[in-house]
Amino acid sequence: MTSPLVVVTGANGLVGSHVVRALSQRGATVRAVVRRAGTAPDGPGVEEHVGDFADPGFAETVVAGADALVTTVHPMGDDRESQRRVGVDGTMAIASAAVAADVARHVYISTAGVYDRSPGAGDADEDGRLVGEDGGDYAVVKRDVDAALAGLSGTTRVLVRPPAILGRGGSSVWNTLRPERMRDDESQRHAVPEATFAWIHVDDLAALVADVATGAVAEGDDPDRGPVAGGCTPVNAASSPATQRDYVGAVTEALGLEPTWDDEPAWTGQIVADRARRWGWAPLVSLDDALAELKDGLRG
């Protein structure tokens, strides 16, 4: 059996680099798409491809002959229109190229932030209520990318929806960027202690994405058993329950700071990942290990 050929955009990012490595470990050939030469991860079967995946000509070239496409790129810090230009327009450019090239699967890294997580909203499974227009730029644009991909046809599309992604890295929001803001700005150390901190470790997220992209998770007609063949299937990817006391407490402890615990309404539900577990996925990184890695990185 020949190894699958998988295209990964954002291959030098936190999620993209871990997905590339997980695919390589599974024997896949990986076309690692980056914007700057020399930034793709190394590994057996990994080929660096430098270009802009939103460019139709480059997109057509890079997906030619591929079995699967994994898209991970989203400009989180930009305004809504800039996010839409890259997130929606860019993703749909390479997604459309994949359809034209008869690529079998497209795995898109969405976010559990597309769900309504206002106080009292309850747990969120894949049929949960989505955010409205006031849900914040990142969540709204991600919601709209999901909708655009759902309207596409010709590939089996899987929308993987992780919450906060923990894992060491300079571009890591939760291990690096958010702690830096908490260090520098006292107002960032405020949190409702019992509010939910839904999370997943990047290694566990990459394992799910790689298994879906390589076909280790079989397609069918029941979304609770695997991706719907030719359809668009959302799947949540979340680990064990945690609270803001766990996360904010770990960060402030590592930085030698004191958190400020607020008493106000907050979301206390969970991101339900039963579907992913029925697909055969199980997270391996415990909350204790993830927070220990976080604290070690901040102290180091």
ZIFENJO-V527375 format. One record per pair of residues at least 6 apart in sequence whose ideal C-beta (glycine too) atoms are under 6 Angstrom apart, sorted by the first residue. I is the first residue (numbers start at 0). J is the second residue. D is the distance in Angstrom with one decimal. If there is no record, write none. Layout:
BEGIN
<<I & J & D> <I & J & D>>
END
This chain:
BEGIN
<<2 & 26 & 4.8> <2 & 27 & 5.5> <2 & 28 & 5.4> <3 & 27 & 4.9> <3 & 66 & 4.3> <3 & 213 & 5.0> <4 & 28 & 4.7> <4 & 65 & 4.9> <4 & 66 & 5.1> <5 & 22 & 5.4> <5 & 27 & 5.1> <5 & 29 & 5.5> <5 & 67 & 4.6> <5 & 212 & 5.1> <6 & 30 & 4.5> <6 & 61 & 5.7> <6 & 62 & 5.5> <6 & 65 & 4.9> <6 & 68 & 4.8> <7 & 15 & 5.6> <7 & 18 & 5.6> <7 & 19 & 5.4> <7 & 29 & 6.0> <7 & 31 & 5.6> <7 & 69 & 4.6> <8 & 32 & 4.6> <8 & 52 & 4.8> <8 & 70 & 4.9> <8 & 71 & 6.0> <8 & 72 & 5.2> <9 & 15 & 3.9> <9 & 71 & 3.9> <9 & 72 & 3.8> <10 & 19 & 5.1> <10 & 31 & 3.5> <10 & 32 & 5.6> <10 & 33 & 5.4> <10 & 39 & 5.1> <11 & 33 & 4.8> <11 & 38 & 4.2> <11 & 39 & 6.0> <12 & 71 & 6.0> <13 & 168 & 4.6> <13 & 170 & 5.2> <13 & 171 & 5.3> <13 & 201 & 6.0> <14 & 71 & 4.8> <14 & 108 & 5.8> <15 & 71 & 4.3> <16 & 40 & 4.7> <17 & 201 & 4.9> <17 & 205 & 3.8> <18 & 69 & 5.7> <18 & 205 & 4.7> <18 & 208 & 5.1> <19 & 29 & 5.3> <19 & 31 & 5.3> <19 & 40 & 4.7> <20 & 40 & 5.9> <20 & 42 & 5.9> <21 & 205 & 4.2> <21 & 206 & 5.6> <21 & 209 & 3.7> <22 & 29 & 5.0> <22 & 209 & 4.9> <23 & 29 & 6.0> <23 & 42 & 3.8> <23 & 43 & 5.4> <23 & 44 & 5.5> <23 & 45 & 5.6> <25 & 209 & 5.6> <25 & 213 & 5.4> <27 & 213 & 5.6> <28 & 44 & 4.5> <29 & 44 & 5.9> <29 & 45 & 4.8> <30 & 46 & 5.3> <30 & 48 & 5.1> <30 & 61 & 5.8> <31 & 39 & 3.8> <31 & 45 & 5.5> <31 & 47 & 5.4> <32 & 48 & 5.1> <32 & 52 & 5.5> <33 & 39 & 5.1> <33 & 49 & 5.9> <36 & 49 & 5.0> <39 & 47 & 3.8> <48 & 61 & 5.2> <50 & 57 & 4.0> <51 & 57 & 5.9> <52 & 58 & 5.5> <52 & 93 & 4.5> <53 & 89 & 3.5> <53 & 92 & 4.8> <55 & 92 & 5.8> <58 & 92 & 5.4> <58 & 93 & 4.2> <58 & 96 & 3.9> <59 & 96 & 4.8> <62 & 96 & 5.1> <62 & 97 & 4.9> <62 & 100 & 4.8> <62 & 102 & 5.6> <63 & 100 & 5.5> <65 & 102 & 5.1> <66 & 103 & 5.6> <67 & 104 & 4.2> <67 & 212 & 4.3> <68 & 97 & 4.7> <68 & 102 & 5.4> <68 & 105 & 4.7> <69 & 106 & 4.7> <69 & 212 & 5.4> <70 & 90 & 5.4> <70 & 107 & 5.1> <71 & 108 & 4.6> <73 & 86 & 5.0> <74 & 82 & 5.6> <74 & 85 & 5.0> <75 & 137 & 5.7> <79 & 136 & 4.1> <82 & 136 & 5.8> <82 & 140 & 4.4> <83 & 140 & 5.4> <86 & 140 & 4.9> <86 & 144 & 5.3> <87 & 143 & 5.7> <87 & 144 & 5.3> <87 & 147 & 5.9> <90 & 144 & 5.5> <91 & 147 & 5.5> <94 & 105 & 5.9> <94 & 151 & 6.0> <97 & 105 & 5.6> <97 & 154 & 5.8> <98 & 153 & 3.9> <98 & 154 & 5.6> <102 & 154 & 5.8> <104 & 155 & 4.9> <105 & 154 & 4.7> <105 & 156 & 4.9> <106 & 157 & 4.8> <106 & 208 & 5.5> <106 & 211 & 5.3> <106 & 212 & 5.0> <107 & 148 & 5.9> <107 & 158 & 5.4> <108 & 159 & 5.6> <109 & 141 & 5.5> <109 & 145 & 5.4> <109 & 158 & 4.6> <109 & 160 & 4.8> <110 & 141 & 4.9> <110 & 160 & 5.9> <111 & 160 & 4.7> <111 & 162 & 4.2> <111 & 270 & 4.7> <112 & 138 & 4.1> <113 & 129 & 5.3> <113 & 138 & 5.7> <113 & 141 & 5.4> <113 & 142 & 4.5> <114 & 123 & 3.9> <114 & 127 & 4.6> <115 & 128 & 4.5> <115 & 130 & 5.7> <116 & 266 & 4.3> <118 & 264 & 3.7> <118 & 265 & 5.6> <118 & 266 & 5.8> <120 & 266 & 5.9> <120 & 268 & 6.0> <121 & 268 & 4.7> <122 & 268 & 4.4> <122 & 269 & 4.9> <122 & 271 & 5.2> <123 & 270 & 5.5> <124 & 271 & 4.1> <125 & 233 & 4.5> <125 & 274 & 5.9> <129 & 142 & 5.4> <130 & 138 & 4.8> <145 & 158 & 5.2> <148 & 156 & 5.2> <148 & 231 & 5.9> <149 & 231 & 4.3> <155 & 218 & 5.7> <155 & 226 & 5.2> <155 & 228 & 5.6> <155 & 229 & 5.9> <156 & 231 & 4.2> <157 & 211 & 5.3> <157 & 226 & 4.9> <157 & 232 & 5.4> <158 & 233 & 4.3> <159 & 208 & 5.9> <159 & 234 & 5.8> <159 & 236 & 5.6> <160 & 233 & 5.9> <160 & 235 & 5.0> <161 & 199 & 4.8> <161 & 204 & 5.2> <161 & 236 & 4.7> <162 & 197 & 3.5> <162 & 198 & 5.7> <162 & 237 & 5.4> <162 & 270 & 5.2> <163 & 173 & 4.9> <163 & 198 & 4.5> <164 & 201 & 5.3> <165 & 173 & 5.3> <165 & 198 & 5.5> <165 & 200 & 5.1> <165 & 289 & 4.6> <166 & 200 & 5.7> <166 & 201 & 3.3> <167 & 174 & 5.6> <167 & 292 & 6.0> <167 & 296 & 5.1> <169 & 175 & 5.9> <174 & 293 & 5.3> <174 & 296 & 5.8> <178 & 250 & 4.8> <178 & 297 & 5.7> <180 & 187 & 4.6> <181 & 187 & 4.4> <181 & 188 & 5.3> <181 & 250 & 5.6> <182 & 254 & 5.3> <188 & 251 & 6.0> <188 & 258 & 5.0> <188 & 259 & 5.5> <189 & 259 & 4.7> <189 & 261 & 5.4> <190 & 243 & 4.1> <190 & 247 & 4.5> <191 & 261 & 5.3> <191 & 263 & 6.0> <191 & 265 & 4.0> <192 & 243 & 6.0> <192 & 244 & 4.0> <192 & 260 & 4.7> <193 & 242 & 5.6> <194 & 243 & 4.6> <194 & 265 & 3.5> <195 & 266 & 5.5> <195 & 267 & 5.5> <196 & 241 & 4.5> <196 & 242 & 5.5> <196 & 243 & 5.1> <196 & 245 & 5.9> <196 & 246 & 4.4> <197 & 237 & 5.4> <197 & 270 & 4.4> <198 & 238 & 5.8> <198 & 241 & 5.8> <199 & 236 & 5.5> <199 & 237 & 5.5> <199 & 238 & 4.9> <200 & 284 & 3.7> <200 & 289 & 5.1> <202 & 284 & 5.9> <203 & 282 & 4.1> <203 & 283 & 6.0> <203 & 284 & 5.6> <204 & 236 & 5.5> <207 & 236 & 5.3> <207 & 280 & 4.7> <210 & 216 & 5.2> <216 & 225 & 5.1> <216 & 278 & 4.9> <217 & 225 & 5.0> <218 & 225 & 5.6> <218 & 226 & 5.2> <218 & 228 & 4.1> <219 & 225 & 5.0> <222 & 232 & 4.8> <223 & 274 & 5.7> <223 & 277 & 5.3> <225 & 278 & 5.8> <226 & 232 & 4.6> <234 & 274 & 5.2> <234 & 275 & 5.2> <235 & 270 & 5.3> <235 & 272 & 4.5> <236 & 272 & 5.8> <236 & 275 & 5.4> <237 & 270 & 4.0> <237 & 272 & 4.5> <238 & 282 & 4.3> <239 & 286 & 5.4> <240 & 269 & 5.8> <241 & 286 & 5.4> <247 & 258 & 5.0> <249 & 290 & 4.4> <249 & 293 & 5.8> <249 & 294 & 5.6> <251 & 258 & 4.5> <253 & 294 & 4.0> <253 & 297 & 3.9> <253 & 298 & 5.4> <254 & 297 & 6.0>>
END
